[in-house]
């Protein structure tokens, strides 16, 4: 159990209200029935929401160097028969346990180089923070972190089982945090960036149990960062940003990964198209420079064009904003906007690349049944006030074809997390989001109707502890006991 060393009022003094949500390490709780604050739990909601994020951003008074280095903590909410039970557990990684025992940070990470003399730092492995996303499989939950193996957890209790090689991964082999599940076959596609003198993307296709059944490799044009990709009809598409990682500071551990990366717009963004059947490269070409963390979805249109909706930044300053996030008062401007990229995978050129909206938008998702296929709804977090120091305060739905927007902006001082879509047997689904109320120091789970976000939540559930802002989550359906 983490020690609460920060006072929430002291940490948040002179900072935006959302900073209260990260002022203290998350406190484990549950399983505990969740009380309803407003509305009622939809009777047809049967299954579990899982969310991962950096639960702890400081230890013994020392802040992590970057948001991405916080230890992973998982929120699970199990829904059944009109009720909900919640629990929160840290992923018991080897690094977390060693640092908890020492009551100080011991390992390098994304933002932090190794400590100690040169000969001890050389080649030190970063801590697997297990903090980025979750993949729910039939018999286990995976806590994902993009530079190493996933950790397996119990789907019900969130007890950590340990590192999981999915039948094929070698120790430390990267398995990224943005897998894509084919809605027809159930196959799971993912990748890992392997860094070195000749960096490459390792490709994985797993069956529905998570076992890796096929692998491939495609070379990278530089030592860089690739966080996400799309499944787009017959293709997997990677957008490789003009970010260059200097390997020497990493090898000698003079810098963390974050500070060893530089923005090199002269290289442009490289588009790499892969055949999803063979996992072999189809084409690659360069285009304008930009940076993206997240892609909402991809598909091949009737005209043959590959369409990709993503959240685009003009440069890599977003990484600095995310570093400053842990202070509760970021000052480096970085605005992500939803864009639509259309490309010809065979002729190797861009057809168009245009903004979908003027809104600041991040964490774009589509319903799981639309992954890799044409979609008419993109859900995302948005900011109603385009201020650098502010956090998201709304959830939006955008029809990328018509431009129609449905926005839910939460009450002042309330901040949502990435939306998670839950399908219904009939009609439009639900959107689930964890909302932190900075006035009450309270987190809630809010359920919105996916086809009418602006109407506000149909149900608000109280969570017994503050859930620090997280990264990504998923939903796993369970058959209704009545069916
Ligand atoms: Fe991500």
Boltz pocket constraint, residues with backbone or C-beta under 6 A from the ligand:
constraints:
  - pocket:
      binder: B
      contacts: [[A, 132], [A, 177], [A, 178], [A, 227], [A, 293], [A, 294], [A, 471], [A, 472]]
      max_distance: 6.0
